[in-house]
Amino acid sequence: MIGIIDTSSLVAIARYYLPIKDEAKLLRFIESKFRSGELILLNTIHLEASRTQKGIALTLMEFLNDTELRINDSDLTPPAPKKFSNQMDNNFCVPLQRKKLNSETYSLHKAQYMMTGDAKMLLYALNHRKLDPVIITEETKLSNDGKLFKKLPAICEILDLKHMSISRWLIENGLTLDWTHPEFE
């Protein structure tokens, strides 16, 4: 199984997990997973992470800036382009949001979505099904942000792709963390 990590999960690690007692242990563990190829960092996600919350994830996990750890995603295409396009039009978009757009504007938004980290993660997973991919995201299925396309977990379910949160992925990969505070030991 390979984990394809999104920006929200990298930020969650930096903000919520690194400040705990076992910071060095967690950093070594995560870095080893990237270096072994068990965790995948797409170039688009790296770019998004550099622009999210002042690049906190890349600052606190400096190894993510190693170009050898990043996967070039510029040429990713769906395994079945016409089918994927139809799914975007009929299954991935939020009908109420799509009704607000004319066909030209919708086409522009669709093309822009295909350049996002979310779309690149989906394409990578679809093109690497034999590696048993799981998309790691902090998003929930509920769409409450007024965006045109559904959240990653909802699209993953349509595409029959596994998804989970970073905390679940860490646990399933055997990481245990000491949450005790030195003051209370």
N, C-alpha and C positions, 0 to 999 in steps of 0.2 A: 504494500500500500504506500502511495505517495501522498503527501499533503501539499495542497496548493494554497498558500496563505494570502489573505487579503490585507489591505492597509489597516482596516479597523482592528484586526487581530494583532498586527505589529504594534499599533499604538496602545492596545490593551496591555500587551506584555510590558511595554515601556512604562506605562502609567501605573499599572496595578500590581504587576508581579515582580518587577525588578526592585522596588523599594523594600521587599521583605528580606528576612535574615539570610536566605540562601541565594542571594543575587549571583554570586560567582558560579555556583553550581548550576543555576538555571541558564546563565549565559553559555557555559561550556556545553550543556546539554543541547540547547537550541543550535548553537554553532555546529556541533557535531552532526546534527540532523540535516542542516543545510549542506555541509561538506560531503555527507554520505549520499546526498540526493534523495533522502527521505522527505525533506521539505523543499518545496520549489518556490523560488522568488523570481517572478517575471519582471522584466525591465519596466513595464508599465506600472506595476505595483511599487517598485522602487521609486519611480518618478513621483507617483502619488504620495508615497510616504515622505518624500523630501519636501512636499508642499503642505503636509498635514501637521497641524499643531507644531509649527516651526521645526519640523524634521526630527522630533523627539525620538522616534524609533531608530533612525539612522545615527543619531548622536549617541544614544545609550547602547546601541548594538552595532558598534563600528564595523564589525566583520561583514555586515550587510552591504557595505560599500565595496567589497571585493568583487570586481567585475567577473571573476571566474565563478562566482556563486549565482550570478543572474542568468536567466534564460532569455534569449532574444525572442520576442513575441511579435515582431513587426510583420512577419509573413504568415501568421496563423490564419487559417481559413477553416470553415466548418467542413467536416467529412462529407456532408451532403448539403451543399450550399443552398439549393432551391428549397429543400425541406426546412432547413434552419431559418431561412428568410420567411417562409410561410408560418413557422412557429412563432417567430418574432411578431408578425402581423396579427396572428390569431390567438396566441396563447401567452406570450411574454408581456404584451402591453396591457396597460390598465384601460379597459374600454371607455370609461368616463373621460379619461385624459385624452385618449386618441380622438374622440368625437369633437374635441375642441380645436383640432388641427385640420388644416386642409392637406391634401395629399403631398404637396410640395414640401410643406413645413414638416410633416410626418417623416418624409424620406430623409430630410436633413437631420432630424433628431435620431432617426434609426442609424444613419451613417456615423453620427457622433457617438452613439452608444457603442457601436462596434469597435471604437478606439479606446474605450474605458477599460480599467482593470477588471471589472466584473465580466465584461464580454470576453476579454483575453483569457481569464481563468476558465470560463466555460469552454472556450475553444480548445484550450490546452487539455482539459479533462476529456473532452470528446475525442480528441486525437490520440489520447494515451489511455484509453479504457483498459487495455491489457495490463497496465500497471496498477489497476484498482485505485483510481484517484479519489481523493476526498477533498472537497473545498472547505477550507477553514475560514469561517467568518463569524463576526459578532452580530451580524444582521439577523433579524427575525423575519418570518414569513409575512407579517402584517405590513401592508403598505399604507403609511400614513403621512407621507412626505410630499404628496402631490406630483411625484415624478411619473413620467410616461411609462417606464418599464418596471415590472415587479422586482421585488427583492431577490437576492441570490438564492436563499433557501426555497422560495416558491418556484423559481426557474429550475433549480436542481431537481426538484421533485418531478416536474414535467419531463425533464430529460433523463430521469432515473439515474441521477448522479448523487453520490453520498455527500453529505455536508455535516459539519459539526462546529461547535465553538472551540476556541483555543483552549479553554479550561478542560473540556472533555478530551480534546486531542492529547493534551499533556498527560492526563490521567491514563488514557488508553495506551500511551507510550511508556508507561511505567515511572513517570516522574512523581516523586513525593516531595513536598516542600514543608519546611519547618516554619509554621506561622507564629511561633511564640515570640514574644517581645522580651529582649534582654532584661528589661526592668522587672519582669514578672517571673523570671526563671527561678 
